[in-house]
Amino acid sequence: MDDVVVMETVGSEAEAEIVCSLLRTAGIQCTHQITNFGAGAADGLSVGGPREILVRREDLATALELVRER
């Protein structure tokens, strides 16, 4: 994905999967990654912690609105 931005930060991988599932159902491409805080807490391993939801910049407003409605 080109030109991606952080849409939201959630507390776990499970939460990130739920949000991304909602976005994908609406046709919005997304992915998630562990935050720097989460990676630092586990010495660089991505074993858990907060996740950033990433979407294309052009989809940001629609994605935020969709998640807020839910």
N, CA, C and O atoms as a GROMACS GRO file, in nm:
protein
  280
    1MET      N    1   0.086  -0.118   0.000
    1MET     CA    2   0.000   0.000   0.000
    1MET      C    3   0.090   0.123   0.000
    1MET      O    4   0.182   0.136   0.081
    2ASP      N    5   0.061   0.213  -0.092
    2ASP     CA    6   0.136   0.337  -0.100
    2ASP      C    7   0.067   0.446  -0.020
    2ASP      O    8  -0.055   0.448  -0.006
    3ASP      N    9   0.148   0.537   0.032
    3ASP     CA   10   0.096   0.654   0.103
    3ASP      C   11  -0.002   0.617   0.215
    3ASP      O   12  -0.117   0.659   0.215
    4VAL      N   13   0.047   0.538   0.309
    4VAL     CA   14  -0.037   0.494   0.420
    4VAL      C   15  -0.019   0.582   0.542
    4VAL      O   16   0.087   0.643   0.563
    5VAL      N   17  -0.123   0.589   0.623
    5VAL     CA   18  -0.122   0.668   0.746
    5VAL      C   19  -0.181   0.583   0.858
    5VAL      O   20  -0.256   0.488   0.833
    6VAL      N   21  -0.147   0.618   0.980
    6VAL     CA   22  -0.206   0.551   1.096
    6VAL      C   23  -0.345   0.607   1.118
    6VAL      O   24  -0.362   0.727   1.140
    7MET      N   25  -0.443   0.520   1.112
    7MET     CA   26  -0.581   0.561   1.133
    7MET      C   27  -0.615   0.562   1.281
    7MET      O   28  -0.683   0.653   1.330
    8GLU      N   29  -0.568   0.461   1.353
    8GLU     CA   30  -0.604   0.445   1.494
    8GLU      C   31  -0.506   0.348   1.559
    8GLU      O   32  -0.446   0.265   1.491
    9THR      N   33  -0.491   0.357   1.687
    9THR     CA   34  -0.412   0.260   1.763
    9THR      C   35  -0.507   0.186   1.856
    9THR      O   36  -0.588   0.246   1.926
   10VAL      N   37  -0.495   0.054   1.855
   10VAL     CA   38  -0.580  -0.030   1.940
   10VAL      C   39  -0.490  -0.112   2.032
   10VAL      O   40  -0.369  -0.118   2.013
   11GLY      N   41  -0.549  -0.175   2.131
   11GLY     CA   42  -0.472  -0.240   2.236
   11GLY      C   43  -0.415  -0.377   2.206
   11GLY      O   44  -0.324  -0.422   2.276
   12SER      N   45  -0.466  -0.445   2.102
   12SER     CA   46  -0.419  -0.582   2.078
   12SER      C   47  -0.434  -0.620   1.931
   12SER      O   48  -0.499  -0.550   1.853
   13GLU      N   49  -0.372  -0.732   1.897
   13GLU     CA   50  -0.384  -0.782   1.760
   13GLU      C   51  -0.528  -0.823   1.730
   13GLU      O   52  -0.576  -0.804   1.618
   14ALA      N   53  -0.596  -0.878   1.827
   14ALA     CA   54  -0.736  -0.919   1.807
   14ALA      C   55  -0.824  -0.798   1.774
   14ALA      O   56  -0.906  -0.805   1.683
   15GLU      N   57  -0.806  -0.689   1.847
   15GLU     CA   58  -0.881  -0.567   1.817
   15GLU      C   59  -0.849  -0.515   1.678
   15GLU      O   60  -0.938  -0.473   1.605
   16ALA      N   61  -0.721  -0.519   1.642
   16ALA     CA   62  -0.679  -0.472   1.510
   16ALA      C   63  -0.743  -0.556   1.400
   16ALA      O   64  -0.785  -0.501   1.298
   17GLU      N   65  -0.752  -0.686   1.420
   17GLU     CA   66  -0.815  -0.773   1.321
   17GLU      C   67  -0.964  -0.742   1.306
   17GLU      O   68  -1.017  -0.745   1.196
   18ILE      N   69  -1.030  -0.711   1.416
   18ILE     CA   70  -1.172  -0.678   1.411
   18ILE      C   71  -1.193  -0.549   1.332
   18ILE      O   72  -1.280  -0.543   1.245
   19VAL      N   73  -1.114  -0.447   1.362
   19VAL     CA   74  -1.127  -0.319   1.292
   19VAL      C   75  -1.095  -0.336   1.143
   19VAL      O   76  -1.168  -0.286   1.058
   20CYS      N   77  -0.988  -0.407   1.113
   20CYS     CA   78  -0.952  -0.428   0.973
   20CYS      C   79  -1.059  -0.508   0.900
   20CYS      O   80  -1.086  -0.483   0.782
   21SER      N   81  -1.120  -0.604   0.966
   21SER     CA   82  -1.227  -0.681   0.906
   21SER      C   83  -1.344  -0.591   0.867
   21SER      O   84  -1.400  -0.603   0.758
   22LEU      N   85  -1.380  -0.501   0.957
   22LEU     CA   86  -1.486  -0.405   0.930
   22LEU      C   87  -1.451  -0.318   0.810
   22LEU      O   88  -1.535  -0.297   0.722
   23LEU      N   89  -1.328  -0.268   0.807
   23LEU     CA   90  -1.285  -0.182   0.697
   23LEU      C   91  -1.282  -0.258   0.565
   23LEU      O   92  -1.327  -0.206   0.463
   24ARG      N   93  -1.230  -0.378   0.566
   24ARG     CA   94  -1.222  -0.457   0.443
   24ARG      C   95  -1.360  -0.489   0.389
   24ARG      O   96  -1.380  -0.492   0.268
   25THR      N   97  -1.455  -0.514   0.479
   25THR     CA   98  -1.593  -0.540   0.436
   25THR      C   99  -1.650  -0.421   0.360
   25THR      O  100  -1.733  -0.437   0.271
   26ALA      N  101  -1.604  -0.301   0.396
   26ALA     CA  102  -1.649  -0.179   0.330
   26ALA      C  103  -1.563  -0.144   0.208
   26ALA      O  104  -1.581  -0.040   0.146
   27GLY      N  105  -1.468  -0.232   0.174
   27GLY     CA  106  -1.385  -0.210   0.057
   27GLY      C  107  -1.262  -0.124   0.080
   27GLY      O  108  -1.200  -0.077  -0.015
   28ILE      N  109  -1.227  -0.102   0.207
   28ILE     CA  110  -1.110  -0.020   0.240
   28ILE      C  111  -0.993  -0.113   0.272
   28ILE      O  112  -1.002  -0.197   0.361
   29GLN      N  113  -0.884  -0.097   0.198
   29GLN     CA  114  -0.765  -0.176   0.225
   29GLN      C  115  -0.699  -0.127   0.352
   29GLN      O  116  -0.690  -0.006   0.376
   30CYS      N  117  -0.654  -0.220   0.433
   30CYS     CA  118  -0.586  -0.183   0.557
   30CYS      C  119  -0.492  -0.293   0.600
   30CYS      O  120  -0.496  -0.404   0.548
   31THR      N  121  -0.408  -0.259   0.692
   31THR     CA  122  -0.320  -0.356   0.757
   31THR      C  123  -0.294  -0.304   0.897
   31THR      O  124  -0.337  -0.194   0.932
   32HIS      N  125  -0.223  -0.382   0.976
   32HIS     CA  126  -0.187  -0.334   1.110
   32HIS      C  127  -0.047  -0.380   1.142
   32HIS      O  128   0.004  -0.476   1.086
   33GLN      N  129   0.014  -0.309   1.234
   33GLN     CA  130   0.150  -0.339   1.277
   33GLN      C  131   0.164  -0.306   1.424
   33GLN      O  132   0.090  -0.223   1.478
   34ILE      N  133   0.260  -0.370   1.487
   34ILE     CA  134   0.285  -0.341   1.628
   34ILE      C  135   0.343  -0.200   1.640
   34ILE      O  136   0.420  -0.157   1.553
   35THR      N  137   0.307  -0.130   1.745
   35THR     CA  138   0.361   0.005   1.766
   35THR      C  139   0.505  -0.005   1.816
   35THR      O  140   0.550  -0.111   1.860
   36ASN      N  141   0.576   0.105   1.810
   36ASN     CA  142   0.712   0.109   1.865
   36ASN      C  143   0.710   0.076   2.014
   36ASN      O  144   0.800   0.007   2.064
   37PHE      N  145   0.609   0.123   2.085
   37PHE     CA  146   0.596   0.094   2.228
   37PHE      C  147   0.582  -0.056   2.251
   37PHE      O  148   0.648  -0.112   2.338
   38GLY      N  149   0.495  -0.118   2.173
   38GLY     CA  150   0.473  -0.262   2.189
   38GLY      C  151   0.598  -0.342   2.157
   38GLY      O  152   0.630  -0.438   2.226
   39ALA      N  153   0.669  -0.302   2.052
   39ALA     CA  154   0.792  -0.373   2.015
   39ALA      C  155   0.900  -0.352   2.121
   39ALA      O  156   0.974  -0.446   2.153
   40GLY      N  157   0.910  -0.233   2.174
   40GLY     CA  158   1.011  -0.204   2.277
   40GLY      C  159   0.986  -0.279   2.405
   40GLY      O  160   1.080  -0.318   2.474
   41ALA      N  161   0.860  -0.298   2.437
   41ALA     CA  162   0.825  -0.369   2.560
   41ALA      C  163   0.866  -0.516   2.554
   41ALA      O  164   0.885  -0.581   2.656
   42ALA      N  165   0.879  -0.568   2.431
   42ALA     CA  166   0.916  -0.709   2.414
   42ALA      C  167   1.053  -0.722   2.350
   42ALA      O  168   1.080  -0.822   2.284
   43ASP      N  169   1.139  -0.624   2.370
   43ASP     CA  170   1.275  -0.627   2.315
   43ASP      C  171   1.277  -0.650   2.164
   43ASP      O  172   1.361  -0.724   2.114
   44GLY      N  173   1.184  -0.587   2.093
   44GLY     CA  174   1.182  -0.594   1.947
   44GLY      C  175   1.099  -0.708   1.889
   44GLY      O  176   1.080  -0.713   1.768
   45LEU      N  177   1.051  -0.797   1.973
   45LEU     CA  178   0.968  -0.907   1.924
   45LEU      C  179   0.823  -0.861   1.916
   45LEU      O  180   0.775  -0.788   2.003
   46SER      N  181   0.754  -0.902   1.813
   46SER     CA  182   0.615  -0.861   1.798
   46SER      C  183   0.522  -0.966   1.858
   46SER      O  184   0.445  -1.031   1.786
   47VAL      N  185   0.529  -0.982   1.986
   47VAL     CA  186   0.451  -1.085   2.055
   47VAL      C  187   0.321  -1.033   2.113
   47VAL      O  188   0.241  -1.112   2.164
   48GLY      N  189   0.298  -0.905   2.109
   48GLY     CA  190   0.174  -0.852   2.163
   48GLY      C  191   0.186  -0.702   2.185
   48GLY      O  192   0.288  -0.641   2.152
   49GLY      N  193   0.083  -0.645   2.240
   49GLY     CA  194   0.084  -0.503   2.268
   49GLY      C  195   0.004  -0.422   2.167
   49GLY      O  196  -0.062  -0.479   2.080
   50PRO      N  197   0.009  -0.292   2.180
   50PRO     CA  198  -0.071  -0.204   2.096
   50PRO      C  199  -0.038  -0.221   1.948
   50PRO      O  200   0.077  -0.247   1.910
   51ARG      N  201  -0.140  -0.206   1.864
   51ARG     CA  202  -0.125  -0.217   1.719
   51ARG      C  203  -0.175  -0.090   1.652
   51ARG      O  204  -0.273  -0.030   1.696
   52GLU      N  205  -0.108  -0.050   1.546
   52GLU     CA  206  -0.150   0.064   1.463
   52GLU      C  207  -0.226   0.010   1.343
   52GLU      O  208  -0.182  -0.084   1.276
   53ILE      N  209  -0.342   0.070   1.316
   53ILE     CA  210  -0.420   0.036   1.198
   53ILE      C  211  -0.378   0.134   1.088
   53ILE      O  212  -0.385   0.255   1.107
   54LEU      N  213  -0.336   0.081   0.975
   54LEU     CA  214  -0.288   0.163   0.864
   54LEU      C  215  -0.386   0.156   0.747
   54LEU      O  216  -0.431   0.048   0.709
   55VAL      N  217  -0.417   0.272   0.691
   55VAL     CA  218  -0.502   0.281   0.572
   55VAL      C  219  -0.439   0.379   0.474
   55VAL      O  220  -0.348   0.454   0.510
   56ARG      N  221  -0.487   0.376   0.352
   56ARG     CA  222  -0.440   0.475   0.255
   56ARG      C  223  -0.489   0.613   0.297
   56ARG      O  224  -0.600   0.629   0.350
   57ARG      N  225  -0.405   0.712   0.274
   57ARG     CA  226  -0.440   0.849   0.310
   57ARG      C  227  -0.576   0.889   0.250
   57ARG      O  228  -0.656   0.956   0.316
   58GLU      N  229  -0.601   0.848   0.128
   58GLU     CA  230  -0.726   0.886   0.060
   58GLU      C  231  -0.849   0.820   0.124
   58GLU      O  232  -0.960   0.868   0.105
   59ASP      N  233  -0.830   0.712   0.199
   59ASP     CA  234  -0.941   0.642   0.264
   59ASP      C  235  -0.958   0.680   0.411
   59ASP      O  236  -1.050   0.631   0.477
   60LEU      N  237  -0.871   0.765   0.463
   60LEU     CA  238  -0.869   0.793   0.606
   60LEU      C  239  -1.002   0.845   0.658
   60LEU      O  240  -1.054   0.793   0.757
   61ALA      N  241  -1.057   0.947   0.596
   61ALA     CA  242  -1.182   1.007   0.646
   61ALA      C  243  -1.296   0.906   0.646
   61ALA      O  244  -1.372   0.898   0.742
   62THR      N  245  -1.308   0.830   0.540
   62THR     CA  246  -1.414   0.729   0.531
   62THR      C  247  -1.394   0.620   0.636
   62THR      O  248  -1.490   0.578   0.700
   63ALA      N  249  -1.271   0.576   0.654
   63ALA     CA  250  -1.240   0.472   0.752
   63ALA      C  251  -1.273   0.519   0.894
   63ALA      O  252  -1.334   0.445   0.971
   64LEU      N  253  -1.234   0.640   0.926
   64LEU     CA  254  -1.263   0.694   1.060
   64LEU      C  255  -1.413   0.704   1.084
   64LEU      O  256  -1.461   0.670   1.192
   65GLU      N  257  -1.486   0.750   0.985
   65GLU     CA  258  -1.630   0.764   0.997
   65GLU      C  259  -1.695   0.626   1.017
   65GLU      O  260  -1.784   0.610   1.100
   66LEU      N  261  -1.650   0.529   0.941
   66LEU     CA  262  -1.705   0.394   0.950
   66LEU      C  263  -1.682   0.335   1.089
   66LEU      O  264  -1.774   0.276   1.147
   67VAL      N  265  -1.563   0.350   1.142
   67VAL     CA  266  -1.533   0.295   1.274
   67VAL      C  267  -1.610   0.369   1.383
   67VAL      O  268  -1.657   0.307   1.478
   68ARG      N  269  -1.624   0.498   1.371
   68ARG     CA  270  -1.698   0.575   1.471
   68ARG      C  271  -1.846   0.537   1.473
   68ARG      O  272  -1.908   0.540   1.579
   69GLU      N  273  -1.902   0.501   1.356
   69GLU     CA  274  -2.043   0.461   1.349
   69GLU      C  275  -2.066   0.331   1.422
   69GLU      O  276  -2.175   0.307   1.473
   70ARG      N  277  -1.966   0.247   1.428
   70ARG     CA  278  -1.979   0.115   1.492
   70ARG      C  279  -1.956   0.130   1.638
   70ARG      O  280  -1.962   0.031   1.712
   0.00000   0.00000   0.00000
